[in-house]
Structures are given as C-alpha cells and as structure tokens.
Amino acid sequence: MKMNPWTLSVLLLLAGPLGADPDWHVEYPDSFCVVEGSTATIPCSFTHPKVHKETGAVVDRVERVVWCPKHQICQGPTPNVYDSSNVRADSRFLYLGDLVRNCTLKIIKTVKRDAATYRFRFETNGGGYTGQKGVRVNVTVVKNVRLTVSSTDGEDLKVRSSVTDHVLKEGGQVTLTCTSACSFHQLDVHWYRNGHTLSETGPALHLSCLTNDDAGNYTCSLDSSGQKTTSAPWSLVVLEDEGRNKCGSDWRVTVPVVSVLLAVFLFLLAGLVFAKRRRAQKKPSEVIQKQEVDCKQEAVGASEEVSYSTIHFKRNSSRSAPGPEHEIVYSEVVR
C-alpha cells in the first residue's frame, strides 16, 4: 500500500523523532477543570535522550519550546499561546518552565474560549518532539452567589467546614474548604472575612487558637478582586471560655515578656563588653606611666650619688719638722 509522503511526514511528527524513541517524552495530566476567571497551572515535564538513536547526533540543548491549542503537530507557524522564539505571545499564558525539563504553563484569568486541548513541543539541536496526548482544559462558569443568594443548594462554589456547628469556643480550631463542581487542582483561591482580604490562599483555610477576632462571615473567591465567582458566606461565632487555657492569649502575654527580658540581657551584655574594653585600653597606659615614673626616679638617684675615697697620710717615724722627705699623698676626691 502506497502512502502519501505528506501523510507519512505528519505521522512521523505525531510520533516524535524517528523510531519513536521512548526517551523523547512529554508528561502532563489528561485533563482538568478550570473555573472561568480563575488562574490555573498546567503541570508539565519533558525529557530527551543525550544521543539521537537514528542519526547519532548529540542532543545537548533545547532551542525552542511551544504551547499550542487545538493542533496535533504544534510545529512551525501553527497558532500558539506561547512560543519562546516569539516575544509577542499571549500575555495571559505565562511559561513557568525552562529549557531543561520543566514545561509548566500558567493560564491567567481564564475565559470560556480557553477551553481546548493543549500540546507542548520542544525542539533541540538534534530533533524535535510534540507531546501528542495533550491535556484537555475544561472551563466551567461558576455563578456569583452574591447575585443569586436564593440558590443555596445548587451553587457551584461554597465554603465547607470541618465542624458541623458554626459556634465554637475560644482556643478551638476549624478548617474551611472552598469547593466547586470543578476540580481545584492548581487553582488560586482567595479568602475573605467580612469582605476583607485574608493573607491565606489556597483551597483550604485553617483557623486555630480561635479568638473573638476570628468571628465573622467567611467567603472564598477564584478572583483576586472578589467581584465574581464568590461563594456564599459561612458564619463563625466564637464564644468566650473562661475555664479554658486560651492558646491565643498565652502567646500574646509571653511574647512581650520574653522581648523585655531579651532587651535587658542584651543591655547588660553590651555594658559588660564596654567595661572590658575600657579596662583593656586603660591597663597599657598605666603600665607606660609607671615605667616613666621609675625611669625618672632612677635618674634623680643617680645624680645625687657622691663617691668619696679615703685619704692616706704617710709620715716619718721621727718628730722632726716636716721637710721635703715628708710625703703627703692625697687621693682624688670624686664627686
């Protein structure tokens, strides 16, 4: 059976490099759901051999990576959402990967038309490969329950609690989960209390050591502005429990006390170090002064010393008057 050359080339491109080498591979999930207006991440990884089995060419670098929707080859001028060689790629599709192994793609502010099967292709100095399987992204529209409060049982986005009662005592804990008919895999979830944004993000919100400050209406949203795809409120009431050790109040008291003690310790330590330095600087100067005084005293003592020698008189045994023969010997007086 003869095969059209164009058809053969297409099949080869679909299979990857010649010989369908399993070392050429792209891995991503089969499909997952994205809520319209949210930000989702498509996890992806790829591998290639060091040497092309068919051509023997050394494969040591990736030169181009491409993400394209609704196309099985994803090659050449095929419409794409990201192309490393094209700086004018769609700004809503952010490539989080690299040119080594990671090919993760982030979709920002998804819209209905983003629903498609996405494929990743990488091209090296020794060949190119497209992950034919692709990943199917489904976009689900979630109604804003702020505008449809009457629908409480059929809403797509809601807050579920780890406890059945909305009333908890101080020191207790609860975990709130934002759920939807769509999977929350790799989705950005934002939390609010009484309409104010919380720093915590993610599908689950864990509240521990509850105090009166934690009481209020909690909502979750798949949009950072909180204006769309927002859940119905979940109310939390916190009761004061005088007979229970409130873990939240303990650390509020302990932290200031520890801070004061630490400050006093650092102050005393600084004073001790300063005193030692002053003593170390003072000691050499005292030694020098003492040496100078000793030197001066030695100089004064030396100047006041006088040495006298003995005077000897040599006389004749006779008592005659002194004459030339009588000798008088004087020694030198040394001062």
Backbone torsions as a table, in degrees:
resi	resn	phi	psi	omega
1	MET	NA	126.8	178.9
2	LYS	-83.3	145.2	-179.4
3	MET	-123.1	135.4	177.3
4	ASN	-58.4	131.1	179.9
5	PRO	-56.1	-36.7	179.6
6	TRP	-65.1	-41.9	178.6
7	THR	-63.4	-40.6	179.0
8	LEU	-62.0	-42.2	-179.7
9	SER	-64.7	-37.5	178.3
10	VAL	-63.7	-44.3	-180.0
11	LEU	-62.7	-39.1	178.5
12	LEU	-65.2	-38.7	178.7
13	LEU	-66.5	-37.8	179.1
14	LEU	-66.0	-38.8	-177.6
15	ALA	-78.9	-17.1	-178.6
16	GLY	102.1	-152.3	179.9
17	PRO	-63.8	163.2	-178.1
18	LEU	-56.5	139.2	178.8
19	GLY	87.6	-3.7	180.0
20	ALA	49.4	51.3	-178.8
21	ASP	-60.5	122.7	-178.9
22	PRO	-66.1	-14.3	177.4
23	ASP	-71.3	-15.8	172.5
24	TRP	-91.7	114.3	-170.7
25	HIS	-154.1	144.6	172.1
26	VAL	-126.9	130.2	-176.8
27	GLU	-120.5	121.6	172.0
28	TYR	-151.2	164.9	-178.8
29	PRO	-65.6	157.1	179.6
30	ASP	-63.7	-47.2	-179.5
31	SER	-166.5	159.9	170.4
32	PHE	-159.9	167.2	-172.3
33	CYS	-101.5	140.9	176.6
34	VAL	-124.4	133.1	177.2
35	VAL	-84.7	131.7	-178.5
36	GLU	-56.0	133.3	-179.7
37	GLY	92.1	-11.9	-179.4
38	SER	-91.7	174.8	175.7
39	THR	-111.9	126.3	-176.6
40	ALA	-125.9	155.9	-179.2
41	THR	-123.5	129.4	177.2
42	ILE	-97.0	107.6	178.2
43	PRO	-70.3	140.3	-175.5
44	CYS	-156.5	144.1	174.7
45	SER	-143.5	155.5	-179.2
46	PHE	-143.0	156.2	178.4
47	THR	-139.8	156.8	175.2
48	HIS	-149.6	153.7	-179.4
49	PRO	-73.5	162.6	177.2
50	LYS	-78.4	-26.8	179.5
51	VAL	-133.8	131.5	178.4
52	HIS	-70.2	122.1	-175.5
53	LYS	-64.1	-35.8	-175.9
54	GLU	-79.5	-44.4	-174.3
55	THR	-98.7	-18.0	-176.7
56	GLY	76.4	5.4	-178.9
57	ALA	-72.1	142.6	177.2
58	VAL	-78.4	126.1	179.0
59	VAL	-102.9	100.5	-174.7
60	ASP	-120.9	0.1	178.6
61	ARG	-158.6	150.7	174.0
62	VAL	-99.2	127.8	-174.8
63	GLU	-102.5	-20.9	-177.4
64	ARG	-157.3	141.2	173.8
65	VAL	-129.7	144.1	-175.3
66	VAL	-141.7	138.8	168.7
67	TRP	-116.1	128.0	179.2
68	CYS	-137.8	146.6	177.2
69	PRO	-98.8	150.8	170.5
70	LYS	57.6	34.7	177.5
71	HIS	-148.6	134.5	-173.4
72	GLN	-87.0	-19.6	-178.3
73	ILE	-98.3	-43.1	177.8
74	CYS	58.2	44.5	-175.6
75	GLN	-125.6	153.3	175.5
76	GLY	61.4	-131.2	-175.5
77	PRO	-83.0	14.4	179.9
78	THR	-54.5	134.5	176.8
79	PRO	-55.6	134.8	-176.8
80	ASN	-140.8	166.7	176.7
81	VAL	-102.2	-17.2	174.9
82	TYR	-152.4	134.4	177.2
83	ASP	-143.6	118.5	-176.6
84	SER	-62.5	-20.2	179.2
85	SER	-93.9	2.0	-178.9
86	ASN	-124.5	113.1	-177.7
87	VAL	-75.4	-9.6	-178.0
88	ARG	-97.8	30.7	178.5
89	ALA	-66.9	159.5	-179.3
90	ASP	-59.3	125.4	-175.7
91	SER	-69.6	-18.0	178.8
92	ARG	-78.2	-13.6	179.0
93	PHE	-108.9	111.0	-174.0
94	LEU	-109.0	122.9	179.5
95	TYR	-83.0	117.2	-179.0
96	LEU	-98.5	-1.5	-175.8
97	GLY	-88.2	-158.2	-179.2
98	ASP	-143.2	-164.7	179.0
99	LEU	-108.0	24.5	-178.1
100	VAL	-117.4	-56.1	-176.5
101	ARG	-150.6	-27.5	-174.3
102	ASN	-93.2	130.6	179.6
103	CYS	-129.5	30.1	-177.1
104	THR	-62.2	139.1	-179.3
105	LEU	-123.2	135.4	179.1
106	LYS	-111.9	130.5	178.1
107	ILE	-107.6	119.5	-176.4
108	ILE	-100.6	133.8	177.1
109	LYS	52.7	64.1	-176.2
110	THR	-61.6	146.4	176.0
111	VAL	-124.8	168.8	-174.7
112	LYS	-58.2	-37.7	-176.9
113	ARG	-70.9	-8.0	177.8
114	ASP	-75.7	-10.8	178.8
115	ALA	-64.9	119.5	-177.7
116	ALA	-175.2	173.9	171.3
117	THR	-97.4	120.7	-176.4
118	TYR	-103.4	139.6	178.3
119	ARG	-127.3	149.2	-179.5
120	PHE	-113.3	137.3	177.0
121	ARG	-130.0	138.4	173.7
122	PHE	-128.4	142.5	-178.3
123	GLU	-121.3	129.1	-177.8
124	THR	-113.1	179.9	176.4
125	ASN	-73.5	-7.7	179.2
126	GLY	-121.6	13.6	179.5
127	GLY	141.8	172.2	179.9
128	GLY	-129.3	163.1	-178.9
129	TYR	-150.9	140.2	176.8
130	THR	-117.6	129.3	175.2
131	GLY	-73.2	95.6	-170.8
132	GLN	-64.0	-34.0	-176.7
133	LYS	-55.9	-45.0	179.6
134	GLY	71.2	175.2	177.7
135	VAL	-129.6	126.4	-178.7
136	ARG	-87.7	121.3	178.8
137	VAL	-106.2	119.7	177.3
138	ASN	-103.8	132.9	-179.6
139	VAL	-107.3	122.1	-178.9
140	THR	-109.5	136.8	177.5
141	VAL	-91.8	121.1	179.8
142	VAL	-105.5	125.7	-178.1
143	LYS	-70.9	147.6	178.9
144	ASN	-82.6	109.1	-175.5
145	VAL	-71.6	-11.6	174.0
146	ARG	-66.0	-27.9	179.7
147	LEU	-96.5	-15.1	-178.5
148	THR	-129.4	58.8	-175.7
149	VAL	-65.1	-26.2	-177.8
150	SER	-65.0	-23.4	-179.3
151	SER	-92.0	97.2	-177.4
152	THR	-103.7	-26.7	-177.7
153	ASP	-92.2	-30.8	-174.3
154	GLY	-101.1	7.6	-177.7
155	GLU	-68.0	147.5	-176.4
156	ASP	-84.2	-23.3	-177.2
157	LEU	-123.5	122.5	-178.6
158	LYS	-150.6	162.9	178.1
159	VAL	-101.8	125.1	175.9
160	ARG	-110.9	149.3	-175.2
161	SER	-116.1	152.8	176.9
162	SER	-77.9	-8.5	177.1
163	VAL	-124.3	154.6	-178.1
164	THR	-84.5	-26.1	-176.6
165	ASP	-93.8	141.1	177.4
166	HIS	-85.4	-8.5	-177.9
167	VAL	-106.9	119.9	-179.5
168	LEU	-127.4	157.3	179.4
169	LYS	-90.7	158.2	177.4
170	GLU	-58.1	142.2	-178.9
171	GLY	89.4	-10.1	180.0
172	GLY	-79.2	-173.5	-179.9
173	GLN	-148.3	157.2	-180.0
174	VAL	-155.6	147.8	176.1
175	THR	-117.1	123.9	177.9
176	LEU	-102.4	137.1	-179.0
177	THR	-124.0	131.1	177.3
178	CYS	-89.3	118.3	-175.8
179	THR	-120.2	157.8	-179.3
180	SER	-153.6	164.5	174.4
181	ALA	-65.7	-19.6	179.3
182	CYS	-98.2	147.6	177.6
183	SER	-63.1	143.7	179.8
184	PHE	-99.3	20.5	179.4
185	HIS	-62.2	121.8	175.9
186	GLN	62.2	30.1	178.7
187	LEU	-102.1	149.2	175.3
188	ASP	-89.0	118.6	-179.9
189	VAL	-115.9	132.2	179.6
190	HIS	-112.8	144.3	-176.5
191	TRP	-116.6	148.1	-178.9
192	TYR	-136.6	144.5	171.2
193	ARG	-123.8	118.4	-176.7
194	ASN	55.2	34.9	177.1
195	GLY	85.8	-4.3	-179.2
196	HIS	-98.8	135.9	-176.7
197	THR	-68.9	135.0	175.1
198	LEU	-96.6	156.3	-178.9
199	SER	-74.0	-23.9	-178.4
200	GLU	-72.3	141.6	175.8
201	THR	-132.6	163.3	-179.9
202	GLY	114.5	164.3	-176.7
203	PRO	-62.2	-26.2	-177.1
204	ALA	-116.0	140.1	177.0
205	LEU	-122.1	116.3	-177.7
206	HIS	-103.0	123.6	178.5
207	LEU	-115.4	123.3	-179.8
208	SER	-128.9	164.2	-179.0
209	CYS	50.3	52.9	-174.1
210	LEU	-59.0	140.8	172.9
211	THR	-131.4	179.9	178.9
212	ASN	-63.2	-25.1	179.4
213	ASP	-66.8	-21.7	-178.4
214	ASP	-84.5	-9.6	-178.8
215	ALA	-70.5	146.2	178.1
216	GLY	149.5	-172.7	180.0
217	ASN	-98.0	121.8	-178.8
218	TYR	-103.2	134.0	175.8
219	THR	-133.7	156.4	175.2
220	CYS	-123.7	152.1	-176.9
221	SER	-142.6	150.7	175.9
222	LEU	-100.6	16.0	178.6
223	ASP	-136.7	130.7	-175.1
224	SER	-63.1	-21.7	179.6
225	SER	-80.4	-18.2	-179.8
226	GLY	70.3	15.8	-177.7
227	GLN	-96.0	-13.9	179.7
228	LYS	-144.5	164.5	-177.6
229	THR	46.5	53.5	-179.4
230	THR	-111.7	140.5	-176.2
231	SER	-78.1	169.6	171.2
232	ALA	-72.1	151.9	-177.1
233	PRO	-71.8	146.4	172.8
234	TRP	-116.2	118.9	-172.9
235	SER	-89.5	136.0	177.4
236	LEU	-122.7	127.1	176.7
237	VAL	-115.3	129.7	-179.2
238	VAL	-113.6	121.3	-179.7
239	LEU	-97.1	142.2	177.9
240	GLU	-74.2	134.2	-179.8
241	ASP	-124.7	99.6	-174.9
242	GLU	-70.5	-26.8	-176.5
243	GLY	-87.0	4.3	-176.3
244	ARG	-115.3	144.2	176.5
245	ASN	-72.3	112.9	-176.4
246	LYS	-85.7	109.7	-177.3
247	CYS	-64.5	-27.4	-179.1
248	GLY	-69.4	-37.2	-177.5
249	SER	-78.3	-27.6	-178.1
250	ASP	-60.8	-48.2	-177.2
251	TRP	-71.5	-25.8	177.4
252	ARG	-67.0	-31.1	178.0
253	VAL	-84.3	-40.0	-175.3
254	THR	-65.9	-42.8	-175.3
255	VAL	-59.4	-47.6	178.3
256	PRO	-62.3	-39.4	-179.1
257	VAL	-63.4	-46.8	179.2
258	VAL	-62.1	-38.3	179.7
259	SER	-62.7	-42.5	179.9
260	VAL	-65.5	-46.2	-180.0
261	LEU	-61.6	-39.6	178.6
262	LEU	-64.8	-40.6	179.1
263	ALA	-64.0	-41.5	178.6
264	VAL	-64.0	-43.2	179.3
265	PHE	-61.1	-44.4	179.5
266	LEU	-64.0	-36.6	178.8
267	PHE	-65.1	-46.0	179.0
268	LEU	-64.1	-40.9	179.0
269	LEU	-62.4	-42.2	178.4
270	ALA	-63.5	-40.2	177.6
271	GLY	-63.5	-40.8	178.9
272	LEU	-64.4	-43.7	178.8
273	VAL	-62.8	-41.2	179.7
274	PHE	-63.9	-42.2	-179.3
275	ALA	-64.6	-40.2	178.6
276	LYS	-64.0	-40.3	179.2
277	ARG	-65.0	-41.1	178.5
278	ARG	-62.9	-41.7	179.9
279	ARG	-65.6	-39.9	179.8
280	ALA	-66.6	-35.4	178.7
281	GLN	-74.4	-32.4	-176.1
282	LYS	-76.3	-34.9	-175.1
283	LYS	-60.6	-48.3	177.8
284	PRO	-61.1	-36.4	-179.6
285	SER	-67.9	-36.7	178.9
286	GLU	-66.5	-39.6	179.0
287	VAL	-62.7	-42.9	179.8
288	ILE	-63.1	-44.1	179.2
289	GLN	-61.6	-41.4	-179.3
290	LYS	-64.6	-40.1	178.6
291	GLN	-63.1	-40.0	178.3
292	GLU	-63.2	-41.8	179.7
293	VAL	-63.8	-44.1	-179.7
294	ASP	-61.2	-41.9	179.4
295	CYS	-62.2	-41.9	179.4
296	LYS	-64.3	-42.1	-179.5
297	GLN	-64.5	-38.3	178.2
298	GLU	-64.7	-39.1	179.9
299	ALA	-65.1	-42.9	179.6
300	VAL	-64.4	-43.5	-179.5
301	GLY	-62.8	-38.9	-179.1
302	ALA	-66.5	-36.0	-178.4
303	SER	-71.1	-26.4	-176.4
304	GLU	-90.6	-6.1	-178.6
305	GLU	-73.6	132.0	176.4
306	VAL	-127.9	129.2	-179.8
307	SER	-107.8	127.8	178.0
308	TYR	-113.2	141.5	175.5
309	SER	-106.7	163.1	-177.6
310	THR	-79.8	141.4	177.7
311	ILE	-98.3	125.1	-179.9
312	HIS	-110.3	131.3	175.5
313	PHE	-109.7	125.9	178.1
314	LYS	-108.3	115.6	-175.4
315	ARG	-118.2	155.1	176.0
316	ASN	-78.0	152.8	-178.7
317	SER	-69.8	-24.7	178.2
318	SER	-80.6	159.3	-176.4
319	ARG	-99.8	21.7	179.9
320	SER	-69.8	167.0	-176.4
321	ALA	-65.4	152.5	-178.6
322	PRO	-62.4	139.8	-179.8
323	GLY	-138.5	-166.5	-176.8
324	PRO	-66.2	-25.5	-175.4
325	GLU	-76.5	-19.3	177.6
326	HIS	-75.0	126.6	-178.4
327	GLU	-108.7	135.6	174.7
328	ILE	-120.0	121.1	-178.8
329	VAL	-107.8	120.8	176.4
330	TYR	-108.3	134.3	175.8
331	SER	-93.2	162.6	-179.2
332	GLU	-71.9	136.1	175.2
333	VAL	-92.4	119.3	-178.2
334	VAL	-104.4	129.0	179.2
335	ARG	-110.3	NA	NA
